Amino acid sequence: MNMTWRIINGIFSLAIVLLLSACGTAITVPSDDAGIEQAIPVNPMVVPPITEKRRSENPAVVALLAEAKQADNRGDISSAIAQVERALRIDSRNPAAYYQMASYRLKDGKAAEAIQLANKALHFEPDSSTLVVKLWELVALCHEAMGNPDAALRARKKAESLR
């Protein structure tokens, strides 16, 4: 009986070691430099930023963001924020939702929080989109609201360079 447990424990330990060793694997790809291969580490826990091709527009999220805009047009910022929060619970990688939330937080006087939300949106949005330009312009407005003209100027220059 004791020998059986040792065998089972050994097999279980070996399985764990093999599983954990797979987490640090690397993919070898050819390099442009004289055919030398490069190892690219692969981490399965890191999710790449969302791209235009990967993003899908969930109809519920689209509807909630439209409702948020209507609430904002009525001057009901708290309702607009609640609608965007619901949209983000459905799709936590939606850069348009983060942009909308950041703009509402800025209107609500929370510029620092708005910058954090804009940065999160920038993580999920490709560099070549028009939303990225809007996000950098929003970051500039946030820095102006916080009394940081140098950071605002840098954000505006970044937005201009992307146009």
Secondary structure as UniProt FT lines:
FT   HELIX           2..21
FT   HELIX           22..24
FT   STRAND          26..30
FT   TURN            32..35
FT   STRAND          37..41
FT   TURN            44..45
FT   TURN            52..54
FT   HELIX           59..73
FT   TURN            74..75
FT   HELIX           77..90
FT   TURN            92..93
FT   HELIX           95..107
FT   TURN            108..109
FT   HELIX           111..124
FT   TURN            127..128
FT   HELIX           130..145
FT   TURN            146..147
FT   HELIX           149..162
//
